[in-house]
């Protein structure tokens, strides 16, 4: 990591980069705090701004927005009892009761301290484990990569909310979308339907903006928009030092749980926070009550949530597998800058990897520094009229999609995928696996065909220990919906049998 | 049978078997339709076979694999839902799909398509204003707030502010040349 220092110095001494990091963190916190705006939507909408930046500065900007939005989610969870992001769904259980007692400031500070600690542990895990895993991944050849992509896609589709079977089908649909355009080996076009723009393939950005931005606004418009009244009395922001120290063991345990869950592709922050919270609840079930303003509950949730952020970057950077939808959008950012995530990133672009470490460290520090003095402002922003936000996001969806290649066709793609994504959600089809398929599909096809060209036949997949192991796990994951169907078919519920 | 399984069966006795929703059949049908369209696109592309050289299965291999997977998967979904419906005594009319709630999202999709067309014809600022002013008003109405004379000025002003801010950031900040 000798490359780290020059990169760090270059980024840290550039006032423009620092200002951009502050702006991204601020925007991330504000957007993450607003109900209905998820971290993924925040990233998708802000992604086009990174085009004009160098890869390193672009990452500082995006990771700032990413991490800021994760903390921002806790602000609305505490002040409105509405989680701003899925990862903050547990924070509200103890955060909101504390806010209702007039101690919102304390709750926000507990969340901030826990976020900072979790973020530092996640960052440490990233710095320690990512290079080791990247070195191990160097032993991978095309058969391992092909199976790894299938494994990752299956896991991501399996873990998506909603029907597992429809999630897997959606993942395959994404894979198909990834094959649209010119084939990289033969230069022959697929699925272009006579539209010349489609020969270049489907750009990730209009797709992500459509699916995670436009589709979300469509969903929010279905019902009357309720403007929630935020808990305006922030009160004292500093809890007693002894009270904070009392939660140290909770923070350590939750950070470890967050890192472990975060590393697993597809597990996501919602699982990390649920695990951390459940673990603490179980440990203190005889001595403490949870769900009525216990700071330990806030600490458990927020530490686990933020530790998972750094950890989720490990499979992304080392194997090229996004851990969740947010990191899938980050893959789009890397690809725009001509960088392919995977072990080669560590040897070919060590300065860029260092920039990511630094971006995360800087953002953790900035969130801590910005959130404390701006707590009251965040509380006021939650009461801002939604028309600003919704129309702003819609115009941003259009301009952001256009800005990718200065092409109006990309705007049309964004509208199409947003509309299609919205109606798919209405049909109960999860849309995030489509994004995973779109990201992993081209890599899967390339490695699968390279394997068959080099090794001659399919037998190679059953002759290597790593591929056998991953295929076995994939088979189990893919069989689970079938097992469920068989269980319902052959062992129906007594009522169904009676009918 | 494990305790957990027995427990879940006992739990189920209290409630009737849930009927699957029509939208679950529609979801399966959608995948079948996509597979048919995809398959038709591959079948009518005479060049794809040229790519099969040596042990390379060619550029049509993965697309065909995907088309078959979602086609058969879609059929399996339809079959599975119909089997459940037969056991439960029919299909439910609706799931998350409530047509009465769809008019505003559909209006927004249509507005966005018109916005896209207007971008080419009128340029960014006029097209964005034409889109933003009515939608600021619609969302204001959607929040249940009243319209007063003040809003005749305030809402267009807010829309102009949003468009101007985005134009400045993209045009002057990151040098995007708008149509």
Contacts between the chains, C-beta under 8 A, distances in Angstrom:
chain1	res1	chain2	res2	distance
A	48	B	174	8.0
A	49	B	169	7.5
A	49	B	173	7.8
A	49	B	174	6.4
A	51	B	174	6.6
A	52	B	173	7.8
A	52	B	174	3.8
A	52	B	175	6.4
A	165	B	73	7.3
A	165	B	76	7.8
A	165	B	77	6.5
A	165	B	80	7.9
A	166	B	27	6.0
A	166	B	77	6.9
A	168	B	73	7.3
A	169	B	31	5.4
A	169	B	69	7.6
A	169	B	70	5.4
A	169	B	73	4.5
A	169	B	74	6.9
A	169	B	77	7.3
A	172	B	66	5.3
A	172	B	69	4.8
A	172	B	70	5.2
A	172	B	73	7.1
A	173	B	31	7.3
A	173	B	34	6.6
A	173	B	66	7.6
A	173	B	70	5.8
A	175	B	62	7.3
A	175	B	66	5.3
A	176	B	34	7.9
A	176	B	38	6.3
A	176	B	63	6.3
A	176	B	66	4.1
A	176	B	67	6.9
A	176	B	70	7.1
A	179	B	62	5.7
A	179	B	63	4.8
A	179	B	66	7.1
A	183	B	51	6.5
A	183	B	59	3.5
A	185	B	51	7.3
A	185	B	56	6.8
A	185	B	59	7.0
A	186	B	50	7.5
A	186	B	51	3.9
A	186	B	53	8.0
A	186	B	58	7.1
A	186	B	59	5.1
A	188	B	45	7.9
A	188	B	47	5.1
A	188	B	48	6.1
A	188	B	50	6.9
A	188	B	51	5.2
A	188	B	59	4.8
A	189	B	45	7.7
A	189	B	47	7.8
A	190	B	41	7.7
A	190	B	42	7.1
A	190	B	45	7.0
A	190	B	48	7.0
A	190	B	59	6.0
A	190	B	60	7.1
A	190	B	63	5.4
A	191	B	38	6.6
A	191	B	41	5.3
A	191	B	42	7.7
A	191	B	63	6.8
A	193	B	41	6.3
A	214	B	112	7.4
A	217	B	108	7.2
A	218	B	105	4.1
A	218	B	108	6.0
A	218	B	109	7.1
A	219	B	105	7.6
A	221	B	104	4.6
A	221	B	105	5.4
A	221	B	108	6.2
A	221	B	139	7.9
A	221	B	142	6.8
A	222	B	98	7.9
A	222	B	101	4.4
A	222	B	102	7.4
A	222	B	104	7.0
A	222	B	105	6.2
A	223	B	101	6.6
A	224	B	142	5.9
A	224	B	143	7.3
A	224	B	144	5.8
A	225	B	139	6.8
A	225	B	142	4.9
A	225	B	143	4.7
A	225	B	144	7.8
A	226	B	143	7.8
A	227	B	143	5.6
A	385	B	140	7.2
A	385	B	143	7.1
A	385	B	145	8.0
A	386	B	139	6.2
A	386	B	143	6.0
A	387	B	135	7.9
A	387	B	136	4.8
A	387	B	139	4.0
A	387	B	140	5.0
A	387	B	143	7.3
A	387	B	155	7.7
A	387	B	158	6.8
A	388	B	158	6.5
A	388	B	162	6.7
A	390	B	135	7.6
A	390	B	139	5.1
A	391	B	132	5.2
A	391	B	135	5.1
A	391	B	136	5.2
A	391	B	139	6.5
A	391	B	159	6.6
A	391	B	162	5.5
A	392	B	162	4.9
A	392	B	165	7.9
A	392	B	166	7.3
A	394	B	108	7.8
A	394	B	112	7.4
A	394	B	131	7.6
A	394	B	132	7.9
A	394	B	135	6.8
A	395	B	128	5.7
A	395	B	131	7.3
A	395	B	132	6.2
A	395	B	162	6.1
A	395	B	163	6.4
A	395	B	166	5.3
A	396	B	166	6.2
A	398	B	112	7.4
A	398	B	115	6.5
A	398	B	116	7.4
A	398	B	119	7.5
A	398	B	128	7.7
A	399	B	124	7.7
A	399	B	166	5.6
A	399	B	170	5.3
A	399	B	176	7.4
A	399	B	178	7.9
A	402	B	119	7.7
A	402	B	176	7.4
A	402	B	178	7.5
A	403	B	170	6.1
A	403	B	174	7.0
A	403	B	176	4.8
A	406	B	176	6.9
A	406	B	177	6.2
A	408	B	116	6.4
A	408	B	119	6.1
A	408	B	120	5.9
A	408	B	179	6.6
A	411	B	116	5.1
A	411	B	119	7.0
A	412	B	113	7.8
A	412	B	116	5.7
A	415	B	109	6.8
A	415	B	112	4.7
A	415	B	113	6.1
A	415	B	116	6.4
A	418	B	109	7.7
A	418	B	112	7.8
A	419	B	109	4.7
A	422	B	105	6.3
A	424	B	27	7.9
A	424	B	30	7.5
A	425	B	96	7.5
A	426	B	23	7.0
A	426	B	96	5.4
A	426	B	97	4.7
A	427	B	23	4.9
A	427	B	24	7.8
A	427	B	26	5.6
A	427	B	27	4.2
A	427	B	30	6.5
A	427	B	95	7.8
A	427	B	96	7.9
A	427	B	97	6.8
A	428	B	21	7.8
A	428	B	23	6.2
A	428	B	24	6.4
A	428	B	27	5.8
A	428	B	95	6.1
A	428	B	96	6.5
A	429	B	27	5.3
A	429	B	30	7.4
A	441	B	62	7.8
A	444	B	62	7.4
A	445	B	62	4.4
A	448	B	62	6.8
A	449	B	56	5.7
A	449	B	57	6.5
A	449	B	61	7.1
A	449	B	62	7.7
A	452	B	55	5.2
A	452	B	56	6.4
A	452	B	57	6.0
A	453	B	54	6.7
A	453	B	55	5.6
A	453	B	56	4.9
A	456	B	55	5.0
A	457	B	55	7.1
A	485	B	80	5.8
A	488	B	84	7.0
A	489	B	83	6.9
A	492	B	17	7.6
A	492	B	87	6.1
A	493	B	9	6.4
A	493	B	12	4.0
A	493	B	13	7.7
A	493	B	17	5.8
A	494	B	9	6.3
A	494	B	12	6.6
A	494	B	13	5.5
A	495	B	12	6.2
A	495	B	13	6.4
A	495	B	15	7.4
A	495	B	16	5.6
A	495	B	17	4.9
A	496	B	17	3.9
A	496	B	87	4.8
A	496	B	88	6.3
A	499	B	16	8.0
A	499	B	17	6.2
A	499	B	87	6.7
A	499	B	88	6.7
A	499	B	89	5.7
